[in-house]
Amino acid sequence: MAKDGTRRGGARPGAGRKPKPLAEKLKEGRRAEAMLQPAELVGVDMPPIREYLTETQRDGTELCTKEIYEDTYRWLRSMKCENFVSRQLVEQYAMTMARWIHCEQTISRLGYIAKHCTTGAPIASPYVKMAMDYSRQGVTIGNEIQQIVKENCPQEVVSNPNDDVMELLLRTRKGN
């Protein structure tokens, strides 16, 4: 506390040694707190996908949210980390990446140029900016999920759900 009575100074947020990932702790033979799970937790195969994630879009298309949601949960289960990542974070990731794919499909269908609503002059398509924003947000959420898995996974992390999303984008473009 400073002389004037205000709380200033002290440790900066994020300062200090970073915690070791769980896989490294286990390699060293140390006991890991994350492996101790409360007895009242009951594992389910996968939480059911909520209805708002699968609603039909205004243009009549269906988002691929369900596939991304299920792929992400399968990946989390294979890493034995499905209990560490919140359901809301997985839903947010699935919705963001599905909207990014939808924007990319719309750009492919309508093009990069649009007509201004009042002047009729050519302008950049608003879907390009939306796709960039969704892509950035999806990468941020994906990295957050990846970090949670990296810190709590008892095995070495080799792949991430972002790899599957790019494959899904390429598959939906072909119409498969």
Secondary structure, 3 states (H helix, E strand, C coil): CCCCCCCCCCCCCCCCCCCCCHHHHHHCCCCCHHHCCCCCCCCCCCCCCCHHHHCECCCCCECCHHHHHHHHHHHHHHCCCCCCCCHHHHHHHHHHHHHHHHHHHHHHHHCCEEECCCCCCEEECHHHHHHHHHHHHHHHHHHHHHHHHHHHCCCCCCCCHHHHHHHHHHHHHHCC
